[in-house]
């Protein structure tokens, strides 16, 4: 893709990233109301351990696309891929 102003080549991923930033920064009344409702519900749910089922996971390591968790009750380590 070429820039319409300077006619230099623009990478497709850079173009998609910049459009995502612009779209994500938009604040509509619907987004504001949805954010308030989600906040009242308590935000993101707590992750449960796959072995013992207790909601006592703590993040022990964050990598670019994988987060490692450890259960404080049974010591089980698990990971979640974030995409």
N, C-alpha and C positions, 0 to 999 in steps of 0.2 A: 504494500500500500504506500502511496506517495502523499506527502504533506501538500495540501492545496496552496500553501503560502510559499514555502521554500523549495518544494519539489524533492525533498530528501526522502529516502526510504524509511518507513516506520514499521517496526516489527508488529505482527498481529497481536502478540501477547501484551505488548506495551499499550496498544490501542484499546484492547479489551479491558486492561487494568484501569486505564484512565476513564473509560466510560463507566466502569463499575464504581469508581470513586465518586463520580458526579451523581450517578443514580442513587448510591447509598447515602449521600449527604443530603438528599432531598427530604424535607420535612413537610408532610402533609398532615392535615387534621386527623386523618384515619391512622397514620403511623403513630402520632402522639397518643391517641386514645388507646391503641393496641399496646403500646409500651406501658402505659399506666395500668392497664388490666393485667398484663403479664407480671408487673412488679407487685401487684396486690396478691397474686397467686404464689409468690415466693421465689420467682426466678427459675433457674434450671433445677431439675430434680437431682437428688443425691444419688450417686452411683452405688449399687449394691455389689458386694463380693460375689463372684460366681461360685465359689466353693461353699462358704458358710451362709451367704445371703444377708449378712449384716451390712447396714449402710455406714461402714466405717473405713472407707477408702481414702487414702491421702496420696496426692501426686508426689512421686519421688524423683521423676526425671521427665523433662520435656525435650523432645527432639522436634525437628521441623514438621514431621507428619505423624509422629507416634508419641503418645503420652503414656508413661508407665505409672501404675498405681500399686500401692501395697495396702493390704488389709491389716489394721492394727490388732484385730482379734486373732486371726489364724495365721497371719504372716504370708498369705498367698500374694504372689505378684502377678499382675495381669497388665495388658496393654490395650490401648484403644487407638485405632488409626483415625486421624483427623484429615478430612479432605475438603 
